[in-house]
Amino acid sequence: MIDQIIEEYKKSNHFGELLNMDLESYEEGEVLYKMKIQTKHLATPIAAHGGAVAALMDALLGVTALTVASKSKCVVSTVEFKLNFLKPVILGDTLHGTAKILAQGKRLIIVEGEITNQDGSLVSKGQGTFNAYPKEKAGL
């Protein structure tokens, strides 16, 4: 069920496609996302907009939660998330996001994630809470 729901998510995630987010790999409780910073991600001539990094973190945390929720034929929605920007992200950087499940209840899933650049430098850290609900309510 994990593969089916995540493949459906990938097909319908037009926002992630717009930002060139690439879901590289996933398994239960683990995800790897990548995104190369392009001109469309910039807020200044060289620095990425924080919203682009935040979108990557939200996707990273959410899909990690989805890998466990999908076992129960559920999808997830973001309840809240916190993000720390630790280092500037600049044009040409390739970001790598990884995350892990911190806690899981019947409906709420708490996830922690990190985004590094191509040099392995930590550029942001985040934590989020996700609500699991039946996939049919999301139109999947």
Order of alpha helices (4+ residues) and beta strands (2+ residues): alpha-alpha-beta-beta-alpha-beta-beta-beta-beta
